[in-house]
Amino acid sequence: MSVLPIVAIVGRPNVGKSTFFNKICGKRISIVKDEPGVTRDRVYASAEWCGHNFTLIDTGGIVFNNDELNKSIKLQVDAALELADVIVFLTDGKEGVTALDLEIAKYLRKTKKSIVLTVNKLDNYELDLAYEFYQLGLGEPNAISCEQSKGLGDLLDEIVKWFERKPEEEDTSLKIAVVGKPNVGKSSLTNKILGFERVIVSPIAGTTRDAIDTPFIHGEKHYTIIDTAGLRRKRAIEYDTVESYSVMRSLTAISRADVVLIMIDASDKISEQDIKIAGLVHESNKPSIVIMNKWDLVKKDTYTSESYLEKLREDLKFMPYFESIFISAETGQRVDKIFSLIEKVHANTNKRITTGVLNDVIREALSLTPPPSVSGRRLKIMYATQPETNPPKFIFFCNDQTLVHFSYRRYLENSLRKAFDFSGTPIKLYFSDKKEEE
């Protein structure tokens, strides 16, 4: 899965950033009011232009002073800029270049990011008013009017040009994202795997704010491990801080990972948030391993591990395919076993079944348990094929896809999993109508 480019909108207060954001996203998400400082936190949403999908971030107006509110906004803007692939620097054409615009331009040049200079509020498209913005030293100014929706198409064309640049070198390493609640031991596991203190480890929850990529070699294979910020409950996130950027970065890490390690604190009860994080990974169609950390702190008897797994299987019944392992990142107990599981689930998500073998399994499944009839009609499956991997995708050609009951879909998935090892990875089943051959 490719990662969506991120576009951040920045500028001084009251230049129309939220209006621009709402116009591009097609819905009123940011509060728009004719007074400076209304947008105090960042907002982000998905947007699309001419087949290019991207994430757009709105930010509060930058003011360089020591006021507590402005310092908080500056932190948010810094976080947005760190995430951004492209920066839209929005200015006010009616007011012209201000001292603050010059200061912001100097600040943005230090980011070394792609910057699209934009002059807003040119309601009558007075292009001559945009010329003075050349003095900001950021290239050609793009004249627009958000209120009148003028110039937006040309501006978006300019923005998406930056998405089409080819990367200097393709990274072929196997990418492992480590996700979980704060303080479950993600950084400790990362450090144990790497063998040195790459990530700061602290008993204080939330020490890791960003996703940190570290390439390494295990055996003779190249990997990149991505340690992410802890994902807290949404209502626990204070939106006047940079933490929601950390959530966004964690979700991005999941999307670009080849395998995701879902970490749970085994010394504590499995929480609702643990289940939600696993759900995010499942919905992203990523192969995963559930890692129960801090197993050395658990009082055990003969049945402790099986009892824990039984509870976990019940809580994660929406992803019964998960692989799991009990470890201690602190002592290193069974940490070395994680790599064999990573290789296993990665191989399983890339597994391809030949059409002949696949249809032998499907015919046997149909014979053992024929589809139930619906209103006197019965589902007939002619044949199946696997067009894609990562995750494995199967298409069943049938007489009427509306006759596929969810319970029979689950039966077919279970039949595939029984015949082939797809542990650790989701598989996708699709049904397509096909006329029966006469």
N, C-alpha and C positions, 0 to 999 in steps of 0.2 A: 504494500500500500504506500503510495506516495504521500509526502507530508505537504499540507497546504501552505503556500507562501503566506507570510504575515505582513500586513501593511498597517503602519501606525500613523495616525493623524496627530500632528503636534503644532503648537503655535502659542502666541500670547492669548490672554483671555479675550473673549467676545469677538473673535474673528470669524465665527460660524462653523467651528469644528463639528459640533453636534448636529447642526443642520445638514452639513455635508455627509456625515455618518448615516443619518436617517435616510437621506436621498439615495445613497448608494445601496444600502441594505433593504430599501423598499418598505420599511416599516418604522414607526416611531418608537425607538428604543431609548435613545438618550433624551434627557429633559432639555427642551429648548426654551430659553427665556432671554429677553433682551436686557440682561445685566451680567457683568463679568462674574466668573467664579461659580456658575451654576453646576457645571460638571466637575465634581470634586473627586470622583473615582473613575477608573477606566471601565469602559464597556467594550465587549467584543462580540462580533457576530459574523456569520458566514455571508459571503457575497460572491457574485459571479458576473463576468463580463466576457462576452464572445467566446464562451467555452472554457474560460479560465476561472477556476474556483480559487478563492483565497479567504483568509480571515482578516477582517478589518477591526482595528482597535481605535477607540476614541479615548482621548485623555483630557485631563484638566489643563487649564491655561498656565503656561510657565511664567513665573515671576521670581526673579533672583533676589530674594531677601531672606531674613531669618525668622519671619513669621511662621508659627508652628503649622498653620494650615498650608501655606505655600511650600514649606519644607516637605510636608506629606505628599503634596501634589508632585513635587519634583522627584521624590522617590518613585512614585507611580510611573512618571514619564520615563525615568531612567530604566525601570523594569520593562516598559513597553519598547523602548529603543533597543534594549539588549535582545529582545525577542524578534524584532522586526527584520524583514528582508528588504523592505522598501519603506522610506519615510516620506510622507506627504507633509511638507512645511506650508501651512496655511497662513496667509497674511490678509490684510484689509486694504483693498485698492482705494477705497474712499479716503482713508486716513493717510495713506502713503507709508513710506518706510519710517519706522520709529526707531529710537535708540534701543528699545527692547528687542525689536526685530533683528537689529545688527548683532546684539549680544547672543540671541538664540542661534542665529546663523553661524556665528563663531563656535558656539557650543556643539552644533550639529556636525560641523565639519570634522570635529575630533572623533566622531563615531566611525568614520570610514565606511559608512553605509551609503546605499543608493538613495539620493534625495531628489524628490520631485517638487520643485518650487511652484507654489500655487497662489494666485492673487484672486481673492474672492470679493464679492459685493460689487462687481462691475455689471450692474443690472442692465445698463444700456450697451454693454459690451464695448466700453471705452478702452480699446487696446492701448492707446497712448498713455493711459494712467499706469499701465503695467510696466512701462519701460524703465522707470526709476528703480525697479526692484532688481535690475541687473547688478546694482551696486552691492547686493548681498553676496555676490561671488559664488552663486549656486547654479549658474547656467541660465537657460532661457526660462522666464516666468510663464506659467500657463494661466491664461485669463479665464475666469469662470464667474457665474452667478448661481449660487446654490438655490436662492429663492426663485429665480426665473428658469432654473435648470438649463442654463446656457453654458456651453463649453465642457459639459461633464463627459460626453462621449470621447472627445479628443483627449481629455485628461486621463480617462481610464485606459485609452490606447497607450498613452505614455507610460502609465503604471505597469501594465501587463508586459510591456517590452522587456522589463527587467526579469520577468519570470522565465523567459526563453533562453537565458544564458546557460550554456552547458557547464557542468561542474568541471573543475580543473582535472580531477582524477576520481574515478569511481571507487568508492569504498566497498570492498568485497568481503570484509570481515563479518562474522556472524554477530549480530547485535543482541545483547541481552539487557532488557530493562528490568530494574528491581523496583517494585511498587508495594505500597502498603500504608497503613496508618503511621502517624508519627511515633517514633521511639519503639519500633518493633525490631530494630537491628539491621536496617537496610545498609547503612554505612559500615557497620561492623562486618557484615558479610562481604561487602565490596572490598574492604581492606584485607580481609582474610584471604579472599581469592587472589587479590593482587600481590599480597605478601608485603605490603608496606602501607604507611599511613597516607594514602592519596586523598581521602576525604576526612574532614574533621569529625571526630566522634565525641559526642557530649551526651550526658544523661538528660539534658534538657530537651524536651520534645520540640521538633521543628528547627533543628540546627541547619539542616540542608535546605536551602531556599530554592536552588535551581537543579535542573537535571545536569549531571556532570558526566561527560563522556571520557572514558579512559581506554585506549587500545592496549591489548596485551596478547601474549602468545601462551597457549597451554598445549603442551605436547609439541606438535608441529603446526597447530592450527591457529589462525588469527581470529581474535574476538574483540569486541568493544563492549564494555559493560557501562550501563547508564544508571547511575544512582540518582533517584528522584526525591523531591520533597514529599513528606508525608501528606496523604490525602485525608483531610479532616472532613467532618460533616459540614455540609454547605452552610447550615445556620451557625456553625461555629467560626466561620471565616469572617473577619472584620474587613469590610470592603473599603476602609480608608487605609489599608495597608497593601503591601505588595504580595500578600499570600495568594490571592486568587490568580495572579500570574504564575505562581508556583504550581497551582492546580492545572492551569492551561499547559504549562511546560510538561507536567507529568503525563497528561493525556496525549500530548504530541510525542512524548517518548514511547508510549504504548504503540502509537500508530506506526512508528518507524522501526520498532523492534522486530526481530525474527522470532524470539522466544521471550516470554514474560515470566519473571519469578514473582509470584504473589506471596508476600511474607506475612505471616500471622504470628502473634505472640502466644506460644503454646502454654505459657504460664498463666495466661488470663483466659477468660471465656471468649468464645468466638462471638464477635459483635456484629451488629447490623451494618456497620461501616465496612468491616471485613468482607461481608457478603456483597455489598454494593461495589466495592473495588473489584472483586472477582467478576461481577456482572459487567463492569466496564471493559474488562479484558475479553470476556466472552463475546460481548457485542461488537468488539473490534475484530473478531474472528482470528484471534492470535493463539498459537499454541502456548500452553502455560504449564507451570509446575507450582503447586501450592507447597510452600516451605514453612513448616512449623518450627519456628526458632525458639530458643531458650528452653529446649527440652531437658537440659541439665538441671533446670530449676524445678521440674515437675516431680512430685512424689509419685512413684510408680509401683504397680503390682503386675501380675501376669497379663491382665486384660486392659491396662491403661491405654496403650496405643490403639488397640482395636476399638475401644469405646470412644476414643477421641475421633478416629476415622469414621465411625458410624454416625456420630453427630455431625461431622463435616460433610459426609455424603448427603445427609438429610438437608443441611443448610444450603448446599450447592447442587441441589437436585436438577437445576436448570443446566448444569454442565457436568453430567455424570462421567465424562471422559477424562477428568483431571488426573494428572499424575501428582504424587505427593512424596514428601520425605521429611523426617524429623531430624533436626540438626541443632547444634549449638555454635553460633558464629563466634561466641566468646572463647570457647575451648577448641574449636575446630572440628568437633565431633561430626563425622559424616559429611563435612563440607566437600571433600574430594569426590563423593559419590554424585554430586550435583551435575558434573559435566557429562556423565554417561546418560543421565536423564535429559539434559539439554540436547544432546546429539540424537537421542531416541525420538523426542517429540518433534524436533526439527525434521528428521527423516520422515516421520509419519505424516506431517503436514504437506510434504512434497511427494508423497507416495502416489503413484499412478497405477491403476488396475487396468489390465487389457480388457477390451470389450467382450471378448469371448468368455474369459473367466468371470467377469462381472455378471454377465447374463446367465451363466450357469448358477451362480449364487441366487440371483433374483428369481429364476424359475423354480428353484428349490423352495425359496421362501413363499412364493405364491402357491406352490403345491401343498406345503405344510399348513398354511393359514391363508385361504383364499380371501380376497377383499369382501367386506360385507356389502349387501345390496342397500341402495338408498332409493326409496320410493319405487321399488320394483326394478331399478337399474343397478347394474354391477360394474364396478371399475375394471377395466381391462388394460393391462400393461403389456405393450408389444415388445419393447426392448429398452435398455438403458445404456448410457454412455457417460464417460467422465471427460469433460472438455478441459478442465482446469485443475490445478493444484494450488496449495497455499492460500486458503484451505482447500481440501479436496471438494470438488463440485460435481454432483451427479444429476443428470437430466433423465427423467423417466418419460417416455413417449407413451401416451395412453389415449383412450377413447374420449374421456371427458374429465378434465382436471378438477371440476367442481365436485366430483364424486370421491375425492381423496379426503378421508376423515383424518383429523390430526392424530388419532390413536393408531391408524394404519401407517401414516407417515413415520411415526415413532417406531412402529414394528419393523418397517423397512430399514430405518437407520440402525436399529439394534441388530438386525440380520447382517448388515454390512460390517458393523463393528465386531460381531461374533466371527465372521469369516476372515476379516483382515484387521491387523493391528493399527487402529487409529487412536490409540490412547494418547492423551495429552493435547489433541487437536480437535477443534470443531469440524464437522463436515456439513455441507449444504446440499439439500435435496430440492430439486425443482421438477415440476410436472408440466408437460407440454402436450396439447391436443394433437393427435395425428390420426388421419383417416385410416381405417383398417383396409388392408389390401384385399381386393376381391379374389 
